[in-house]
Amino acid sequence: MTRLVEITVPDEVRRRACAGEEGARQLIYAAVAPATFALIRRVVGNRSASEDVFQDTMMILFERLTEFRQEAPLGAWLRQIAISRCLMHLRSPWRRVRQCLEGVLEGEAGAAVRPATNPVPPETIDIERALATLAPTARAVIWMYEVEGYSHAEIAAAFGRSVSFSKSQLARAHLKLRAWFEPQGSRPTCTLS
């Protein structure tokens, strides 16, 4: 799959879509939808919520398409919209209330869920399950930094926080992911003599 930031759309197709031509809009949708949903799914974590954020993102894309200045590929512009919508979702007080009601409040200090007794073989590692063990903020930061290529300064700006916030979130997320992928039997044990 092509990274969202690399997706371009021919100028003629964009102009026709801006004019409201349905066929041109379908071409743009087909080009950007898979990568956009993949990004949102990884950042948001919950499939149902991801579908809502995706729909909102695509509506904004077509509403604001005339504002696109072509200074970067269309996918890069859409990525900014998608990340913004994801972060708005993660900050939403309604999301936190729903989690409390469901008894699934995700806190920064939540314990990581590990697979059953057997470690996952390297060839079948399920990164989505590993990312699901992270708090929403940590998951967003690690995805933005490692996959989407955001700098710490860009992540800090997106969250309205400091650069050290981004670096600490990334470091904690890396630690949790390392612990998740570490086979249970390879941990050193301490014995008192």
Buried (B, 14 or more C-beta within 10 A) or exposed (E): EEBBBEBBBEEEBBEBBBEEEEEBBEBBBEBBBEBBBBBBBBBBBBEEBBBBBBEBBBEBBBEEBEEBEEEEBBBBBBBBBBBEBBBEBBEEEEBBEBBEEEEEEBEEEBEEEBEEEEBBEEEEEEEEEBBBBBBBBBBBBBBBBEBBEBEBEBBBEBBEBEBEBBBBBBEBBBEBBEEBBEEEEEEEEEEEE
